[in-house]
Amino acid sequence: MKYDDASWHFGADNFGDLPEINGYTHTGTFVAWAMLNDLAGELHTDEWPEEIDKLKSREISPAEYFRKNCDGKFTDEDLNDRGNKFAQSFFENDYFSVYAEAADPQGQYDNIYEIPSNWETYDKVAPQLDQAFNHWKNENL
């Protein structure tokens, strides 16, 4: 199952002339959060544990991780069973609005593609993902 693909966003009317990495930022933030919260699929834990370590030490950005290790495609192979259950519930339904509100609380950007690809963006979004995941866990125990 494919949740998202960066290439779907490059042609969006509001993507404009932004750097390509901006098409990876929003989903890369979710993927990085999942990797850092024990929701990574075996593909990542077995094949690229050193890349997860680079995320942990912030040597690479979430968008760079998503581009390099997922080829910009977020699929069910990227997550373990628990991660996929959460993604099916949250990512597909609520994530983009939660991301936009958390990453751009003052509404300074015209759209989510303009939000910077950096750890500051991640740090704004991650607490919201933690909260959503904890809420989801409480409802699904």
C-alpha positions in Angstrom: 0.0 0.0 0.0 1.3 3.4 -0.9 0.5 6.2 1.5 2.2 9.1 -0.4 4.7 9.8 -3.1 6.7 12.9 -3.4 6.3 12.9 -7.1 2.6 13.5 -6.7 3.4 16.9 -5.2 6.0 18.2 -7.6 3.3 18.9 -10.2 0.9 20.6 -7.8 -0.2 24.0 -8.9 1.0 25.6 -5.6 4.4 23.8 -5.7 5.8 26.4 -8.2 9.5 26.9 -8.4 10.3 25.6 -4.9 13.3 23.3 -4.5 12.5 19.6 -5.0 13.3 18.8 -1.4 10.2 20.7 -0.4 8.1 17.9 -1.9 9.6 15.5 0.6 9.3 17.6 3.7 5.8 16.9 5.0 5.8 13.2 4.5 9.5 13.0 5.5 8.6 14.5 8.8 6.1 11.7 9.5 8.4 9.0 8.2 11.3 10.3 10.4 9.0 10.5 13.4 8.0 6.8 12.8 11.6 5.7 12.4 12.5 7.5 15.7 9.6 6.0 17.6 10.1 2.3 17.0 7.6 2.1 14.1 10.1 1.3 11.4 9.6 -1.6 9.2 12.2 -4.4 8.8 13.3 -2.8 5.5 14.7 0.1 7.5 15.8 -1.6 10.7 17.6 -4.5 8.8 18.9 -2.6 5.7 19.6 0.9 6.9 20.1 1.0 10.7 23.0 3.4 10.1 20.6 5.8 8.4 18.3 5.7 11.3 21.3 6.5 13.5 21.9 9.5 11.2 18.3 10.7 11.9 18.8 10.2 15.7 22.0 12.3 15.6 20.3 14.8 13.2 23.1 14.4 10.6 20.4 14.3 7.9 17.0 16.0 7.7 13.8 14.1 7.7 13.2 15.1 4.1 16.7 13.8 3.1 16.0 10.5 4.9 12.7 10.1 3.0 14.3 11.0 -0.3 17.3 8.7 0.1 15.9 5.7 1.9 12.3 5.6 0.6 12.9 7.1 -2.8 10.2 9.6 -1.9 7.6 6.8 -1.7 5.9 6.1 1.7 4.6 2.6 1.7 3.5 0.0 4.2 7.0 -1.6 3.9 8.4 1.4 5.6 6.5 0.7 8.9 6.0 -2.3 11.2 2.5 -3.6 11.9 1.8 -1.1 14.6 3.1 1.8 12.5 0.9 0.8 9.6 -2.2 0.6 11.8 -1.5 4.1 13.1 -0.7 5.4 9.6 -3.9 4.0 8.2 -5.8 5.7 10.9 -4.0 9.0 11.2 -1.8 9.7 8.2 -4.5 9.2 5.7 -7.1 11.2 7.6 -5.6 13.9 9.8 -1.9 14.2 9.2 -1.8 17.0 6.6 -3.9 19.4 8.6 -2.1 18.6 11.8 1.3 19.1 10.0 0.3 22.4 8.5 -1.1 23.8 11.8 1.9 22.6 13.8 4.6 23.5 11.3 3.1 26.9 10.4 1.2 28.1 13.5 1.3 31.8 12.4 0.2 31.0 8.9 3.2 32.7 7.3 3.4 30.3 4.4 0.9 30.1 1.5 0.9 26.3 1.5 2.6 23.3 3.1 5.3 23.1 0.3 6.8 26.3 1.5 7.4 25.1 5.0 11.2 24.6 5.4 12.8 21.3 5.3 14.7 21.2 8.6 14.7 19.9 12.2 12.9 23.0 13.4 9.9 22.0 11.4 10.2 18.4 12.8 10.4 19.8 16.3 7.2 21.6 15.9 5.3 18.7 14.4 6.7 15.8 16.5 4.8 16.7 19.7 1.5 16.6 17.7 2.4 13.2 16.3 3.2 12.0 19.8 -0.1 13.2 21.1 -2.0 11.7 18.1 -0.2 8.4 18.6 -0.9 8.3 22.3 -4.5 9.0 21.7 -4.7 6.3 19.0 -3.0 3.8 21.3 -5.5 4.5 24.1 -8.4 3.9 21.7 -6.9 0.8 20.2 -5.7 -1.2 23.3 
